[in-house]
Amino acid sequence: MLKSFIPLKFKLDSSIIDKHSAGRTQARFTQGFFQRSFDRKLLIRVFLAIICTTILAFSIVAPTYRDFTLSRQNLHDIRQYRLVLDTANFLSAERGPANIVMSEEPSLDSAGMKRLVEFRQRIDAALAQLADVSDVPLGLHNHTVPPDMLQRIRYQLTLARSKVDRIAAIPRAALKTAEIQDAIESMFEASELFRAVIAWNADELVQHDTGLSAPALLGQMLSDLREYGGRVASQIIAPLTTGQRLPLQNVIESRRSQGRLLELWQLINSQNALYNTPSLIKSRDEIERLFFRGGLDLVDQVIDEGRRESRYTLTATEFTQRFVPTMRPIETYRSEFLDAVVEKFADARTNALIGLAIVVLVTAIVLATLIGIILSVRTHVFRPLMQAHDDVLRLAEDRPIATATSPTQAGEIRDLFQAIEVLQGKLQERASLTRELKVQAETDGLTALLNRRMLDRFAQSSPIGERTNESMCLILMDIDHFKKVNDTYGHVTGDRVLIQTAELLRSQLRAGDLIARFGGEEFAVLVSSNDLSGAISIARKIRLAMQRETFTTPDGTPFRVTASFGVASGRRGERAWSELIELADTALYRAKSDGRNRVRFARNTLSAPAIMSTIRDNLALERRSPK
């Protein structure tokens, strides 16, 4: 339809097309830059959201983790504290076999000596374990007993043992009460030094966590209960061993130890609510029955015998063997109490670990959910929105889109893309209508050539770019006696003549020439050149083709028509186009005046020799043309 017009338009207005293409390229670049900028901003915001959520999660997890580490450290500290209390118990218990060994005849193979050796080995191993700081679990710390305190204890214990061993090697008849009492006092001194270790460790625990105050103090009181329980008997063992009258000082020390025992027992009973299990209740009853009524009564019996006379009903060995079992409920109670304390802190650590695991798991789930939501929103909302943005730009640039809705998209996003698809359909429909309207506005409905208005618009437009002096030639063609054709054969035949003439023009002209229907039976040809001679030659060729063309009526009756031509050259522009039409129209009028079926041209655009040559050629052609 516009086949003859488009090449010339592209040739003359290529700069307009270049600018339009550059605009599209710039739009695509801007679109890509916007996409990258949006992705970068979204990534930064996602990163900030994750950082903020992580900080929030850390603020939630950190206290739980601190509770776990504290409960773990507390459990470790209680176990270490129990080791210290066990060592104190071993140290107190060593006086029992030591008293027996000192009260018997010398013998390296006696049961008392073997038992004493076992107790000493157990104490030495416990002291070595307290001094060992290498076995500390990861993330924990020891309340290590100061080495100088352990060194003093070892020295005092070695001194006391040497005294016990020296006495154990002396026959019983040669024993002296003062020597035995000195050895016992040396054992007391070692125990006193170790009580300082217990007090130091308890103070360390309380400073670390006040929640350890109750078990630390109760453990210390139970250790003292075991220590003073043993001292009650050891303070009267020396005169009992030698069979001497019991000195008043020994009685005073024993009674003082008994008073201390009663005070400790009252304090311990006042704290029963903290660890009041059935087994502890039973052990307390055993302590009341066996120790405070059985063991202390036995001590009172010996004291009464020793104060009245030097004759005792029990030997030192018999007394020790009867008294030591009465203290077993104290040791049992201490062990059960420490077991309960360790179990309580183990449960606290387990609960803290479970709480930490739950908080970490929930926090991880929340964080993962948040990241998943952000990524999901990015994938299913923001990216589709960016795609919708691109699609709208494509629609604005009259480019096709290939976006399809997805089941994974949010309902609103699917609705958006469906709306874009509807918009695309409407725009395509509108574009189709626009093209049809454009064709109707720019072309002649009968011949499908450009109409006069489109021809005027093109010719009157200013030249583009550097081509400021762009020239062209205009050929005006008018079918001779066309009214006679309509009157003779009818208007239908007249329309057939116009259509066939348009087809003839298309066949005779070059691809770069512009053809338009200028009036009723008048046609115009724009030649993209200022070569008037060439344009005249084209007009001659068309005239001869028209002269030879056979036209028919709807019933097949043949007839012929001719046409007259006016040719002129000029330039594009509003004023120049009006002048060019006037020149070409004047030339056409002369052709009609000279007898029709002629080619005439505007002479002002050719030199005199060219005019004469062209006139001669026209006359020669007109003579040779069939009438």
Secondary structure as the mmCIF struct_conf table of DSSP 4:
data_model
#
loop_
_struct_conf.conf_type_id
_struct_conf.id
_struct_conf.beg_label_comp_id
_struct_conf.beg_label_asym_id
_struct_conf.beg_label_seq_id
_struct_conf.end_label_comp_id
_struct_conf.end_label_asym_id
_struct_conf.end_label_seq_id
TURN_TY1_P TURN_TY1_P1 LYS A 3 PHE A 5
HELX_RH_AL_P HELX_RH_AL_P1 ILE A 6 LEU A 12
BEND BEND1 ASP A 13 ASP A 13
HELX_RH_AL_P HELX_RH_AL_P2 SER A 14 ALA A 93
TURN_TY1_P TURN_TY1_P2 GLU A 94 GLU A 94
HELX_RH_AL_P HELX_RH_AL_P3 ARG A 95 SER A 103
BEND BEND2 GLU A 104 GLU A 104
BEND BEND3 LEU A 108 SER A 110
HELX_RH_AL_P HELX_RH_AL_P4 ALA A 111 ALA A 131
BEND BEND4 SER A 134 SER A 134
TURN_TY1_P TURN_TY1_P3 LEU A 138 GLY A 139
HELX_LH_PP_P HELX_LH_PP_P1 THR A 144 PRO A 146
HELX_RH_AL_P HELX_RH_AL_P5 PRO A 147 ALA A 168
TURN_TY1_P TURN_TY1_P4 ALA A 169 ALA A 169
BEND BEND5 ILE A 170 ILE A 170
HELX_RH_3T_P HELX_RH_3T_P1 ARG A 172 ALA A 174
HELX_RH_AL_P HELX_RH_AL_P6 THR A 177 HIS A 208
HELX_RH_3T_P HELX_RH_3T_P2 THR A 210 LEU A 212
HELX_RH_AL_P HELX_RH_AL_P7 SER A 213 SER A 234
TURN_TY1_P TURN_TY1_P5 GLN A 235 ILE A 236
HELX_RH_AL_P HELX_RH_AL_P8 ILE A 237 THR A 242
TURN_TY1_P TURN_TY1_P6 GLY A 243 GLY A 243
HELX_LH_PP_P HELX_LH_PP_P2 GLN A 244 PRO A 247
HELX_RH_AL_P HELX_RH_AL_P9 LEU A 248 SER A 270
TURN_TY1_P TURN_TY1_P7 GLN A 271 GLN A 271
HELX_RH_3T_P HELX_RH_3T_P3 ASN A 272 TYR A 275
HELX_RH_AL_P HELX_RH_AL_P10 PRO A 278 GLU A 286
HELX_RH_PI_P HELX_RH_PI_P1 ILE A 287 GLY A 295
HELX_RH_AL_P HELX_RH_AL_P11 LEU A 296 ARG A 308
BEND BEND6 SER A 310 SER A 310
BEND BEND7 THR A 313 LEU A 314
HELX_RH_AL_P HELX_RH_AL_P12 ALA A 316 PHE A 323
HELX_RH_3T_P HELX_RH_3T_P4 VAL A 324 MET A 327
HELX_RH_AL_P HELX_RH_AL_P13 ARG A 328 VAL A 377
HELX_RH_PI_P HELX_RH_PI_P2 ARG A 378 PHE A 382
HELX_RH_AL_P HELX_RH_AL_P14 ARG A 383 ALA A 396
TURN_TY1_P TURN_TY1_P8 GLU A 397 ASP A 398
TURN_TY1_P TURN_TY1_P9 PRO A 407 THR A 408
BEND BEND8 GLN A 409 GLN A 409
HELX_RH_AL_P HELX_RH_AL_P15 GLY A 411 GLU A 442
STRN STRN1 THR A 443 THR A 443
TURN_TY1_P TURN_TY1_P10 GLY A 445 THR A 447
BEND BEND9 LEU A 449 LEU A 449
STRN STRN2 LEU A 450 LEU A 450
HELX_RH_AL_P HELX_RH_AL_P16 ARG A 452 GLN A 460
BEND BEND10 SER A 461 SER A 461
HELX_LH_PP_P HELX_LH_PP_P3 SER A 462 ILE A 464
TURN_TY1_P TURN_TY1_P11 GLY A 465 GLU A 466
TURN_TY1_P TURN_TY1_P12 THR A 468 ASN A 469
STRN STRN3 SER A 471 ILE A 479
TURN_TY1_P TURN_TY1_P13 ASP A 480 HIS A 481
HELX_RH_AL_P HELX_RH_AL_P17 PHE A 482 TYR A 489
HELX_RH_AL_P HELX_RH_AL_P18 HIS A 491 GLN A 508
BEND BEND11 LEU A 509 LEU A 509
TURN_TY1_P TURN_TY1_P14 ALA A 511 GLY A 512
STRN STRN4 LEU A 514 ARG A 517
BEND BEND12 GLY A 519 GLU A 521
STRN STRN5 GLU A 522 VAL A 527
BEND BEND13 SER A 528 SER A 529
HELX_RH_AL_P HELX_RH_AL_P19 LEU A 532 ARG A 548
STRN STRN6 PHE A 551 THR A 552
TURN_TY1_P TURN_TY1_P15 PRO A 554 ASP A 555
STRN STRN7 PRO A 558 PHE A 559
STRN STRN8 ALA A 563 ARG A 571
BEND BEND14 ARG A 572 GLY A 573
HELX_RH_AL_P HELX_RH_AL_P20 GLU A 574 SER A 593
TURN_TY1_P TURN_TY1_P16 ASP A 594 GLY A 595
BEND BEND15 ARG A 596 ASN A 597
STRN STRN9 VAL A 599 PHE A 601
HELX_RH_3T_P HELX_RH_3T_P5 ARG A 603 THR A 605
BEND BEND16 LEU A 606 LEU A 606
HELX_RH_AL_P HELX_RH_AL_P21 ALA A 608 ARG A 624
BEND BEND17 SER A 625 SER A 625
#
